[in-house]
Amino acid sequence: MRFQPASFRPAFGRVLTITIAVIALGALIGYVVAGDVAGLLRSGWWLVLLAAVTWALYWMPAVEVLEHEVLVRNPLSTWHVPWPAIERIDTKWALTLYTPRGKIEAWAAPASGRYTVFTLGPEDTRVSETARLAGSIRPGDTLSSESGAAANQIRRHWEQLRDDGLLDGPVEPGSLHRTPNKRTIALLAVLVALSLLGLVL
């Protein structure tokens, strides 16, 4: 079967980001229409910073299941996790990959609350083999949860690679690594500086 890449981002995060951006834009337009240049310079950057922080926290994070690795993009850094480096997959609090360098939690795939069990259907519990090894399925494992949907995709491909004997070799040096999201960090740093500068104008 041909591998199909998949990307996971929480829908709530996108809705929240758009909502905050619209509110911030509306406030900025209000300053312009009112001709309040001083207010715009003093408070405008804070509104832009609010929208940028919301984007960094709730829009940009993602879990990408690729043919040669799992990419976990969190707000300030991105993990590149090759398949042989994945030792265990957990969903207690969020999608968590256990690797030789420790556990990697995915900001974009939080687990559902315990009360979601009351709204589950039969399709929600059709999870992979390794999700059932503990004897019970956690709310975070269900397919309707953010963590469960991503974990199920990762587990199924990981199981296929394991059964084909493709996880037995050593992890290539440097293939499991974290890179800072430099553009995001730089953008937020500039906006913080401009916002603080606005306070003294």
N, C-alpha and C positions, 0 to 999 in steps of 0.2 A: 504493500500500500504506500502510495506517495505521501510524504510528510507534508502537512499543511501548517504553516506558521500561524500563530495566533497572538493577538495583543489584547490585554485586559486593562481597562481603566474604569473606575467607578462612575456610573452615570450621575450619581448625586454630586460628585465633585465638579462635573462640567456644568450642571445646573447652577450650583452655588457660585462658580466663577463668573458665569455670564450675568447672574443677578447682581453680584457685587460690582462688576465692571459697568453695568448699566447705571447703577446708583451713583458710582463715582463720576461717570461721564455726565450724568444729569446735574450733579453738584457743580462740576467744573463749568458747564454751560451756564448754570445759574450765576456764577461769579462774573462770567463774560457779559451776559445780558445786562446784569446790574451795573456793569462798569466798575466793579470793585477790584481794581488791580492789586491793591494792597492785600486784600483778603485772598485773592488768587495766589499771590506769591507766598503768602504766609501758610495757607492751608492746602493749596492745590497739590503740592508734592506729596503730602500725607495721603491724599485720596489716591494718587497714582501708586504710592507705595502699598496701600491697602489692597488695591486690585492686583498688583504684582505678587504680593505675598500669597494671596488667595490662589492665583494661578500656579505659583511654585508648589504650594501644598496640596492642591486638589485637582489641578488639570494636568500638569506635566508628569507626575508619577505614573508609572506603568509597569506591567510585567509582560515581557515579550518572549514567547516560546518559539525559539528558532531551531533550525536543524542541527546546529553544532553547539548551541549554548542557550542558557536562559539568561535574559537580560533583565535585571531588576533596577529600574530607574526610580530612585527616591528623590526628595526635594533638593538635596545638596550634593549627592553623589550617585554614581551608577555602578552596579556590580555586574561583571561578566562572569557567568558561572558555566563552565563546560559540563556536559552531562556526566562524565566520570567522576567529577568532584562532588556530586550530590550524594550524600550518605543517607539522608532521611528528609522527609517532607512532612511538616506539621502545620496545623491550622488552629491551634488553641486560641491565640489572640489575633493572629494575622497569618497570612501565608509566610512560612518560615522554612528556609532551606538550610539544612545542616551540612557543613562542608569541613574540610581539613583546617580551614582558617576560622572556624567558628560559625555561628548561626547568622543568617542574613534574612532580615525581616522586610517584607514588601509593604511599603506605605500604601500602595494602590490596591491592596487586597486584604482589607480587614475582615475579621471573622464576624459572623452574625451573632446576635444575642441569643441567649438560651431560650427565649420565648418564641423564636421562629419555628421551633419544632411543632407548634400548634397549627402552623399554616402550611406545612409541607405536604406535597403530593407524592405519589409513587415514583415519579420521574426524578425527584430530588435526591433519592437515595440510591440511584443506580451508579454508584461510584466504582472506582478501580479496585483491583485486588488488594493493593497495599494499604488502602484506606480502611479496609475491613480487618486488618491483622490484629488490631487491638480488641476486637470482639464487639465493638460498638462504634457508631458513627457520630462524630461530634457535630454540633450545629455548623461549625466552620467548614465541615467537609461536604455539606449538602450543595448540590449543583446550583441552587438559587442564590447562594451567598457569593460575595466577591471572592473570598478566599477559596471556597470550594470549587468554583468554576475554573480558576487558574490552577489549583492544585490537581484537579482531575486531569486536565490537559497535560500537565507536567508528568504526573504519575503514569499515565497510559503510555506516553512515549518513553519514559524511563524504563518501564517494565518491558517494553518491546526491545529496547536496546540491551537490557539485561539478558533477556531470553536469547538474543542473538549473539551473546558473548562479547558485546562491544563496550562493556563497562569494566572489563577486567584489567585493562592496561593502566599504567600510571598516568597521573594528571600531568600534562605537559607544563614545564616550568613557565610561569608568567601567564598561563591561560586563565587562571582564576585570579582576577584582580579587580580593584576598585579605582575608578577615576572620578575626580571632582567635577561637578557640573560648573565649569569655570564661567560660562556666560551668565548663568543664573546667579551665581555668587556675585559676579561683577555688577550685574544689573541692580540687585538688591542693595549692594554697598553704595552705589552711586545714588540711588533713590533715598537711602537713609541719610547720606551726606547732604543732599539737596533739601530734604525735609528739615534737618537740623539747622541748616543755613537759613531756611525760611523763618525760623523762630526768632532770629536776630535782626531780620530786616524791618 
